Every structure is written in structure tokens, then in C-alpha cells.
């Protein structure tokens, strides 16, 4: 259970850094804003993977004790956070691909 909690905490840390990079890239419009935006979205995808792994480990560890209705608040918070990390990361990458198509070279 300690490993599952550690993976969940690491997912939150990765999400915090990813969201910070997304916010900084929006505020500071310079030549490095696009790579910051991409890195923030990738960090959010990493947090999604870590959060999903923690969620899967939680379900595996407690599969005999928990029914479908009896999941704890930790499970539902982790499930919601994992889903929102995924949506935020995918939307960030999609917005980046709309505003800066891949065919255009980066202009630094």
C-alpha cells in the first residue's frame, strides 16, 4: 500500500510541475513557450500514467475486501484525478497542434 501511495504522490508532483509549465508558457510568450507547453502536456501524461498505475495497484491490493459500491474516497479521488490529468494533457497537445501545425518549422 505504501508503494501505491508513493506512486500517487509522485503523480501529483508531476501534475503540479506540468500545470506550472502550462501556465508559465501562457504568461511568457517568448521563443521557449511552445516547448514549455509541450513539456507541460507530457508531464501531465506522465502523471496520468502514474496515477493510473497507482489506481490499478490499489484495486489489485484490495480486490477481495472491496465491492463495487464500497470503494473508498481515495479510490474515487484518484480515479477522477487520473481522468482529469488525461483530459488536460490531451487537450494541451491538441491545442498546441492546432495553433502550431507540425508542418511549420519552429521559429526561434
GUFI-784288 format. One record per atom (N, C-alpha, C): residue in one letter; x, y, z. Coordinates in steps of 0.02 Angstrom, whole numbers, plus 50000, padded with zeros to 5 digits. Each point is the difference from the previous one (the first is absolute). Layout:
// residues N
AXYZ...
//
This chain:
// residues 108
X500414994050000X499595006050000X500445006350000X500584999550032X500455005750000X500255001849931X500124995049958X500215001249931X499455003449960X499384997950011X499445003049964X499935007350019X500065001550063X499955007050023X500585004249974X500594997049997X500585003649974X499935001549926X499744995349962X499885001149929X499475005549990X499484999950042X499495005249996X500285006850017X500435000450050X500315006450018X500475002449945X500374995549970X500435001849944X499605002549940X499414997149990X499565002349946X499775007150012X499855001650062X499785006850018X500575004949989X500614998250019X500575004449991X500135001249925X499964994849960X500095000849927X499455004549971X499394999350025X499455004249976X500105007250019X500255001250060X500125006950022X500535003449956X500544996449986X500515002949956X499745000849929X499604995349976X499725000649933X499535005949994X499575000950050X499545005749998X500375006650007X500544999950039X500405006250006X500325001849933X500264995049965X500295001549934X499475002549951X499404997250004X499465002449956X499825007350016X499975001750063X499835006950019X500575004849981X500624998050012X500565004349983X500045001249925X499864994849961X500035000849927X499445004649975X499455000550036X499475004649980X500165007250019X500325000950057X500155006850024X500605002949963X500524996149991X500615002449967X500004997749927X499775004249956X499994998449929X500675001749969X500464995350003X500665001049970X500154994149954X500624999449979X500184994749954X500004993150033X499994999750067X500014993650035X499304998050024X499495003749982X499344998450027X499714993549971X500134998749936X499744993849970X500324993750030X500664999750008X500294994250033X499774999250073X499895005750034X499744999550069X499304997150000X499595002049951X499324997549995X500014992449988X500434997849954X500054992949985X500254996150060X500515002650035X500264996650059X499484999650055X499615005350009X499474999950050X499484994749984X499814999449937X499524995049979X500284993050009X500644999149985X500314993450009X500044998250074X500155004950042X500014998650072X499304998250026X499495002949971X499334998150019X499834992949976X500264998149942X499904993149978X500384995150046X500595002050022X500384995850048X499614999450065X499705005450023X499604999750061X499394995649991X499715000149939X499444995549987X500224992750005X500574998449971X500244993150001X500164997850072X500335004450039X500154998350069X499364999450042X499535004449989X499384999850037X499604993749983X499994998249936X499654993949980X500344993850029X500675000150003X500364994550030X499864999450074X499965005750035X499824999850070X499304997650011X499555002049957X499304997850004X499954992649988X500354997549951X500004992849985X500304996050058X500545002650029X500304996650059X499524999950059X499635005450010X499515000450054X499454994949991X499764999349938X499474995149986X500264992950008X500614998849978X500284993250006X500104998250073X500265004750040X500124998550070X499364998850040X499485003649983X499384999650039X499434996649963X500164995749952X499484997049959X499544995450040X500234996950054X499594995450039X499585003650053X500215005950020X499655003550054X499505005149976X500035002049937X499605005649978X499494997749948X499385002250009X499484998849950X499965006149954X499584999649948X499945005449952X499745006450034X499554999350046X499725005950034X500455002250058X500404995550026X500395001450059X500705002849989X500145002849941X500655003149990X500085006150045X500595001350021X500135005550047X500045006749963X500025005250040X500075006749973X500675000849964X500524996550024X500655000349967X499954997349929X499634994649991X499924997249933X499665004949953X499445002950022X499635004549956X500385006449986X500375002550048X500425005949988X500564998449951X500304994350008X500544998049955X499734998849929X499424997049995X499694998749935X499845006649965X499705004750036X499845006549971X500625003849980X500504999950043X500635003549985X500344997049939X500014993549995X500314996749942X499645001949936X499345000050002X499615001949941X500125007249980X500035004550049X500115007149986X500715001349976X500504996350026X500685000749974X500024998149926X499664994649983X499994997849930X499675005249955X499425002550021X499655005049960X500415006349991X500325002350053X500395006149997X500614999149955X500334994350004X500594998849959X499824999549926X499484996349985X499804999249930X499755006649971X499625003850039X499775006449974X500585004949991X500504999850044X500585004249991X500394998449937X500094993649986X500344998049939X499595001649938X499344999350006X499565001549943X500005007549985X499955004150052X500015007349989X500675002149970X500544996950023X500665001649972X500034998149926X499714994349982X500034997949929X499555004449957X499475002950029X499575004549961X500355006749989X500295002750052X500315006649994X500674999949964X500364994450005X500654999349966X500004993349964X499784999849938X500014993649963X500714997249995X500054993449997X500654996750000X500385001249935X499655001949946X500355001149937X500445006250002X499795004950041X500395006250004X500624998950044X500575002449977X500594999550044X499935004950058X500314998450055X499995004550058X500405006249983X499735005550017X500355006449988X500265002650066X500644999350008X500315002350063X500315006749992
//
